[in-house]
Amino acid sequence: MGENKLEIVVGAAVLLIAGIFFYLLLLENDTFPEDGGYELVAEFNSAQGVSVGTDVKLAGIAVGSVTDMAINPETYKADVKLIISSNLDIPVDSFLAVSSEGLLGGNFIEILPGIDFEYFQPGEKVVQTQSSVDFMSVMAGFANSQN
């Protein structure tokens, strides 16, 4: 009979911890309303790991999110629409990169700000971008180089 009580307590603790993680996940997933910012379009060779709702971060702080994605039929690149907080001006020589939060974390778009005194205007296209690193391709290349 004592084993059943222990199983119930352990099960309840697991459910409580799972609930806390779920709550924290909901708090972390901030999206910016379209009327609270301005739109930019970033052109990536590959948007792998990015989806609608993906965070846009500057210095580790969420300052926007991805609102739409499409293939550009002229360049065959991914056009990713971003909404950026209206109180943030981004220099035109800034760089956008798809970054990872770690081995098990998701991806986000990181703004690496430039130093220009001219800023992107709403709707402009950012072409200085870097796609995410495909770790499987890196590992395959490493394995091939060892042969």
N, C-alpha and C positions, 0 to 999 in steps of 0.2 A: 504493500500500500504506500510506503514511503517513496518508492520509485515513481509512482504515478504523480505524486505531488511535485517531485523534482522535475519531471518532464514537463508538467504544466508551467512551472515557474520559468524553466529555461525557454520554453516555447513563447511565453508571454514576453520575456526579455528580448528574444529575437524579433518579435513583431514590433515591440516598442522601438528598438534600434532601427528597424527598417522604416518605420513611420517617421522617425526623426530625419533620416537620410532623404526620404521623399520630400519632406517639408523644406529641407535645406536646398534641394534641387529646384523646387518651385521658386524659392527666394532668389536663387542665382540666375534663373532664366528670365532676365529683364529684356523686354523688347521696347523699342522706341516708337511711339505713334507717329504716323506720317505728318501730322500737323505740328509736331514738336521738333522738327529738324529740316534738313535739306538733303536732296538726293545727289549722289555721285554715282558714276558708272565706272567700275574697274574692269580692265580687260586682262584675263588670265589665259595662259596657254592651256592650263588644266584647272578645273575647279573641283577636283576630287577632294572629298572630305568636307566640302562646304554645301550648305543647304539653306533654304529660306529659314530665317530665324537665327542663323549663326551670328554670334557676337562679333562686333568690330571693336577692338581695344587699342588704347593708347596708354603706354606706361602701365599696362596691366589692369586698366580700368575700362569697363565697357562704356563706349561713347556712341554706339550705334548698333545697327544690325542689318543683315541681308534681307531685302524685301522681294527680290525677284532674280531669276537666272535664265539666260537664253544663249543660244549659239548665234554668233554673228555670221550670217551667210556669206559675207565678203571675205572675212579673215579666218573663218573656221576656229575662232577663239571663243572663250566663254565670256560673255558680258554679264557681270554681276552688279545688280543695282543695290546700293547701300543707302541707308538713311543715317545721317550723322547729326548729332546734337547741334541745335541751332546756335549755341553759345560757343562753339569751337570752330576756329578758322584753321584750315589745313594748308600749309605752304605748297605751292605748285611743284616744288622739287621733292616732295615727299614720296615715299616708297611704301607700297602695300605688299604684305607677304602673308601667305597662308601658313600659320604656325600651329603647333600641337601643344596641348596642355600636359603632355607626358605620354608615356607608353600606353596607358589605359584611358587617357583623357581624350576629349573631343578636340576638334580643330576650331580655330578662330582666325579672323583676319586682323593682322597687326598693322598699325600705322607707325611707320618709322619716319618721323617728321623731318622735313628739310629745314633750310635756314633762309629761304627766299622771303622777301617782304610782300610778295604777290601771293594771293590766296585763291584756291579753287572756288569757282562760282557754282551755284546750284545747277545740276544737270551736266556738268563737265565730265570728261572721261579721263581716268587715271590710267596711264599706259606703263608706268614704272612699277611693275608687279613681279612677284615671284610665286610660282605655284608650290604646292606642298611636295615634300620629298616622299617618293614611293619607296618605303623601306624594303619591300620585296625585290624591287629592281636593284637596289643597292646591294642587298645580300646576294642576289644572283650574280651580279657583276663581280663581287668579291670572291664568290665561289669559283667563277670562271677564271679569275686571275691567279688562283692558287694552282690550277692544273697546268 
